[in-house]
Amino acid sequence: MERAIGVDIGGTRTRVAAVAGGRIVARRTLPTQGLPELISALREVAGEAGWEPEAVGIAAPGPMDMRTGVLRALPNLPAWRDVDLRGEVGRALGLPVYLANDATCAAIGELEFGHRAADFVYLTWSTGIGGGIVAGGRVAWGATGQAGEVGHMVLQPDGPPCACGKRGCLEAVAGGATLARRGSELLGEVVSAQGLVERARAGEPRALGLIDAACRALGQGIAILWEVLEPELVVLGGGLTGSWDFLGPKVLAAAQAMAREQIRMELTPLGDDAGLLGASALPRHIPPAWRSGAYGPRV
Ligand SMILES: [Zn+2]
């Protein structure tokens, strides 16, 4: 049975879990602070599990160097600039450490423990929009490990500016941060993305207009991915999928109108844990060139 520790570093909270054979046996959730807090949580979870982990897999949202295992940055968290996660965590725990993009990790979680399809796209719809691609049972990593950045497909070349510097990215039209900002402007009061969805559900016309446009953009993105990759299904996760009963039919109708074949969408059965579970399975999926060889298991 494989025993590893998975870590999912988010913009505000970090989750750590000891995972054996795909089952979480101990977990911690902590505010995303610095490296010492993360290392303490890793030690606590390993101690609670009662077994020696074989590796640590870390999912993170920021840009990273896959060859060296250095996290370049985390959004809005200056303390996490150029952090040598593989080296620091590896030395502290005496274990090999693997690092990858969080949406790619969620796709791995889905591949190993979710629907287990051989060909699918995983799409996370929350503050931003991220993705991971699995083709023929293998993760598509891309040249530097950043494949599957579906949120930065440009759908409207003259559209709203995106945090990445381009205009009209899928994320800039349909991401939760955009929905909250534009919804607040339009309604003249502060609303969250979730709040905007509830207003739309209640029939507020301006909220409904924004939500319909977001669903159309997401459907358009999914239709493009469907035509290019011919997956068996698109798996969705992330906070906004909590309102899938309302949003799902809109997204599916928009996607279907732009695709030749029947599109299949499913929510991940793993909920919030897709990235965490996928991180724990990173040792089995990460390409050899990006493996850490310097910190062998403690004996
Ligand atoms: Zn962008």
Boltz pocket constraint, residues with backbone or C-beta under 6 A from the ligand:
constraints:
  - pocket:
      binder: B
      contacts: [[A, 151], [A, 152], [A, 162], [A, 163], [A, 164], [A, 165], [A, 166], [A, 169], [A, 171], [A, 172]]
      max_distance: 6.0
